[in-house]
Amino acid sequence: MAHLGRNLGFIEALTIGVGSMIGAGIFVLSGSAAQMAGPAAVVSFALAGGAVLLTALCFAELATAMPQAGGPYVFVKEAFGESWGFFVGWSLWVGLALATAFYCTGFAQYLTFLVPIASPQLSAGLIALALIGTNMIGSAGAGKLQNALVVLLLGILAYYLAGSWGRIDTTLHDPFFPYGWSPVLDTASIVFVSFLGFELVATAAEEMKNPRRDLPLATLLSVVSVICLYVIILYAATGTISHFDLGESPTPIADAARIALGPWGAALIILAGLLATVSSANTSIMASSRVGWAMARDGLLPARLGSVHPRWHSPHAAVLATGLLLYLALLPQDVRQLAGAAGFLHLYPFVIINFAVVRLRQRPSYRPTFRVPGGLFLPVCAAGANLFLLSKVQLHDALWGLILLTPGLVYRLFAKPRFTSH
């Protein structure tokens, strides 16, 4: 059986989680969120983050019991069988490819404010190609890139917050709920995609040096820190520029920084947006390819996708296949549509994963080194929170998600017996 190289320590695991979440979600979707919910978009981010935190606890428990590449797919397969595992794995593989396209498109949008570009779609394709190449040569190189990106990104955001905090105009937060609670809840289901990334730590468990110790701490610390950072950033932005103007801007946080800190502040935030979207895209390619690789290793996808490069010790074929999905997802240029469909393709698997904790705890052989506190109460609450967010997904986003599930259904029904190893 092929194995991946163990190259990732605690710092790399933490930066995978933080770097994948601090991406196009806050730098691109914050404007749309403010337009929909007003200053209360801060609450939307907090609610989405709270739901993610509950699910992250479940991921941490499951991953310490099964520290294998593929993460969520492995958890569900062990709890509910091969078919459920296949569809969760397929959903996350495709959903992460959509999320990566969303991040690359966000990168192209921010890049246009630094240099004149005739085709932002071409820019998105070129950065995707560079990241695919980086992941082809193994997790060690991708992990080092991730560390550098996250350190520089957090430094820029700290400078922005320190400079803008004293310039917040609280009158812009009045009324805080200009449109009521319903848009706040609807917005939470859209900005949910901003927190996609915490699960990427679990998908790289097989490449971690000490997953049972490092994985729970890295997962939970990354989620909590990003929730706090998002809330503070958006609070500062909506206190600097009206939510009407914020909603009209393709670079909302940069516009807020321009008002608070001047042209240099805006330039730094644009740089941060570029770093954040690259960071998120990098980790999403890493995680998505590991899901496809793990499924192929188990015989649920063509065996070729389960190969490991003899020199780089990377799932090179799965990375290439993920790249193909990514380029197909780049064809539409609507970032809002990409975010909505990616959110749908993650939410229903998360519900199943929450119940996987309930199912597996009934087995004597199930021995995680970390357990979600409070018995089964929090896993059930996590499932309820994800179901609620799922009910708020826009119909056209759900339809796109279901359309993207169709090839997986066809493959499972007709092609799978040719490759199965069971």
N, C-alpha and C positions, 0 to 999 in steps of 0.2 A: 504493500500500500504506500502511495506517495505521501510525503510529509513536507510541510513548509518549514522554512528556517525560523528559529526562535531569535528574533532580533529586537523585540520591543520590550522596554522597561516601563516603570510607572510613569515617568515623565512623558514618554511617547504615547502611552495610553491616555493620559490626561489631555495632552494636546490634540489627540485624535478627537476626543469628545468635545472639548471646548472649540477647537478650530472648525469642526464640521457644523457646529450650531451657530457660531458667530459668522454668518454669511449673508447671502442676499436677502434673507428673511427680514432682518432689521434694516438693512441699507436700502432695500427696494420696497418691501411690503409695508414699511412703517407709514408711508404716505397714504396708501390705499386704506390702511387700518384707521388712520386719523380721519380720513374722509368719511368712512362708514360710521365710526363710533365717536368721533370728536376726541377730546382729551381723555375720555374713558377708554380709549384704545390701550392705555396702560393696563387697565383691568383685563382686557382681552388677552394681552400677552401673559399676564400673571395667571389667568385661569388656564390657558393652554399649557403654560409651564407647570402648573400644579398637577394637571392630568398626566403630563409627561413624567413628572417626578414619581408619582405612584407607580407608573409602568416601569420606570427605571429601577425601582426597588425589586420588582419581579424579575427583570433582566439580570440584575446582580445576583439574585439567588440562583436562578437557573444556570447562569454561566459558571458559577463556582462548582456546580454539580456536574456540568458538561462543558468543560473548557475546550471547545472544538471550533474550528473554522466553520463559518456558516451561521453561527449563533442562533437566531430565531427559528430558522428552518430546522435545525437539529432539535431544539426544544420541543417544537410542535410534533415533529415526527416521532420522538420518543413518547410523548404524552398521548397522542391521538392516532398515530399510524402514518403510513407512507403517503396516502392520498392527501390528508390534511397538510402534512409536511410539504408535499409538492406544491400545493396551491399557495401556501404562505410563502414558501421560498420563491416561487415565480412572481408573486405580487411584490415582494420586497426587491427582487432583482430588477424588475421593470420599474418599480416605483423609485428606486435609487437612481436608475438611469434617467428618469424624468427629472428628479431633483438635481442631478448633475447638469442636465441641460438648462434648468432654471438658473443654477449658479453661473454657468458659462455665459448665458444670455445677460445676466446681471453684470458680469465682468465687462462684457462688450458695451453695455449702456454707460458704465462709469468711465470706460476708456475713451469714449467719444468726447468727454469733457476735458481730456488732457491733450489728445491729438486728433486731428481731423481724419475721420475714417469713412470711406465710401460705403463699406458694407459691414455693419456690426455683426451680422450673421457669420461672415468670414472670420472675424476676430474671435467669435465664440468657438468656431471650429478649430482655429489654430491653437487656442489655449487648451482645448480639449485634447488635441493631438499631442501637445507637449506633456500633458499630465498622464495620458495613456502610456507614453514612452517612459516616463518616470516610474510608473507602477510596474511596467514590464521588467525593469531591472531589479525589482525586489522591494520588500517592505523596509529594509534598512535605509535605502535612499529616500523613499517616500516619507519615512518617519523623521529623518533629519530635516527634510524640506518642511514638514509640518511644524517641527519645533521652532525653526527660524521664523516662519510666517506668523505663528501665534504670538511669540514674544514681541515682535515688531508691532503687530496689530494691537495688542493690549497696551503697549506703550503709547501709541497714538490716541487710543480711546481714553486713556487716563488723562492725557494732556487736554483733550477736548472737554471732558467733564470738569476738570479743575478750572479751566478757563471760562466755561459757560455757566457754571452753577450760580455764580453771583449775579448774573445778568438775567435770571429767570423772572418773567413778569407773570405773577400769579393771577392777574386779571384775565389772562388768556385761558386760564383753566376754569373760568366761570361763564356758563354753567359747565360742570364737569361731565354731566350726562345729557348733552343737548338733544339726543334722539331717543333717550330711554334705554332700557336694559336689553331689549331684543336685538338691536344691532351689535351690542357688545358681545352677546353670545354667538351671533352669526360670524362676527369678525374673529372670534377665538378659533373657530373651525378652519378659517383660512390661514391665520398666522401660525397655526399648529405646525406647519411645514418649517417654520423658523427654528424649531427645536429638534428637527430630525437630525440625528447625528449621535445622540447618546447611545443608541443601539449599535453603532459602528464599533464601539469598543469591544462588545461581545463577539462580533463577527471576526475579529482579529485575535481571539483568545488563544488559538493554536500557535500563534506567532509571538506570544508573550512569554517572557522568561519565567515569571511567577504569577500566573493568572489567578490562582485562588486567593492570593494576598492582594495583588494590585488591582484586579478588575473591579471589585465592588467599590473600593474607595475612589478610583478614577471615574467610574460611572456616576456616582452620586455627587461627588465634588464638582464635576463638570456641569451637571444639570443645575445645581443650586447656584453656582457662580454665574451661569449664563442667564438664569431667570432674573437675578438681581441686576446684572448689567443691562439687560434689555429694558427693564422697568425704569431704571435711572436714566438711560439714554433717551427713551421716548418721553419721559417726564420733562427732561431738559429741553427737548426739541419742541414739544407742544407749549412750553413756557417761553419759547424764544420767537416762534413764528406761529401765526394762527393756523388752526387745523384745516381751514379752507385752503390756504396757500400751500400748506404741507401736502395736502392731498393732490394738488395739481402738479407737483414737482416729480420728475423722474429720479432726482437725487435728493430726497427730502432731508436726510441728516446733513448732507453737505450744505444745503441752503440754510439750515439752522446754524451751522458752524460759521457760515459767512457773515451772518448777522451778529453772532456773539464774538467772533474772533477775527473777522476780516478775511481778506482773500487767502492769506496763508492758512488760516483755519479750515477754509473750504477745501483748499488743495490737499491738506493733510487727510481730511475725511474721505476725499475721493481716492487717495492712495490707500486708506484703510479699507474702503469698499473693494478695491482691486485685490488687496491681500486677503480679505475675508472670503470673497467669492472663489478665489483660487484655492484657499484652504479648504473650504467646504467641498468644492469639486474634487480635490485631491483625495480626501478621505472617503467620499461617496464612491469614487471609482474603486478604491481599495476594498471597501466593504462589499459593494455590489458584486465584484468579481469573486470574492470569497464565498458568497452565497451560491453563485453558479458553480464554482469549483467543488464545493461540498456536495451539491446535488448530483454532479457528474460522478464524483467519487463513489457515491452510493448507488449509482446506476439509474438515476432518475432523469439524467440528461446524457447526451452523447459522451462516450468515454473520453474522447479527445479533449473535452473541456476540463477533465480532471487531471490533466498532465501537469507536471512541475518541471520548470526549466532546469537542466542539469547544472548549469553554472550559476544562475541568479537565484535559484530556489524560489521562484515566483510562479503563480498560476497564470503563465503567460497567455495560454489559449483562452482562458476565462476572461482575462483582461481585454483581449482583442474582441471577444464576443460582446462584452459590456460596452466597449467603444462603439461597436456597430449599433447597438441599441441607443446609445447616446446620440449618435449622428442622426438616427431616424427621429429622435425626440427633438432635435434642433430645427427640424423643418418648419414647424409653426413657431412664430415669434411672440406669441402672447404669453408673457411671464405669469400673468394671473392664472391662465388656464393650466400651465405647467404645474404651478404650485397647488392648485385645487385637486388635480388628478393625482399628483404625488401624495397629497395628504390622504385621499381616499384609499389609495393602495397601501398605505401604512396603518390606517386606523383599524380596519377590520382584522388584519393580522395581529395587531396589538391586543384586541379583545380576546382572541384565541390564546395568545401567549399568557394573558392574565389568568385565564382558566386552566392553562397548562400547569401553573403552580398548584392550584387546587387538586388537579388530577394526580400529579406526581407525588404529592405529599402522602398519598395513600399507599405508596409502595415502600416496603422496607429497604429496598436497595437504593433509594433516593437519599443521598447524603451530601447536601450542599454545605460549604463552610460558612456561608452567610445566609440568614433567613430573614424574610420580611417580618418586622415586628407586628405584634397584635394578632397572631394566628392567621386566619383566612379573611379577616375583616378588610384589610387594606388591598389584597389582590382583587376581592369582589368590588370594592370601591373603585379601583383602577379600571376594571371592566366597565362599570357603570359610567364613569367619566368619559371613557373612550366611545361608548355607545351613544352618549349624549352628543359629543362632538360629531360623531358619524351622522346623527340625525340632522345636523345643521349643515352638512355638506351640500353645496348647490347641485341641483339635479343634473345639469350638463357635465359637471365635474365627475359625478358618480357614473354617468353614462360613458364618458371617456375611459374611466377606470375599468368598467365592465368590458368595453370593447377590447382593451389591452389585455384582459384576462382570457379572451377567447382563444388566441393561439395556444396558450397553455392548456386549455381544456381539450383542444383538438389533438395536441401532442400527447397528452395523458391518455386519451382514449384510443389513439391509433398508432402512434409511433413508439411509445414507451416500451412495449414488449421486445422490440428489436435490440434495446440497449440494456435492459434491466440485468442486474447482477444477482438478483434474489431468486 
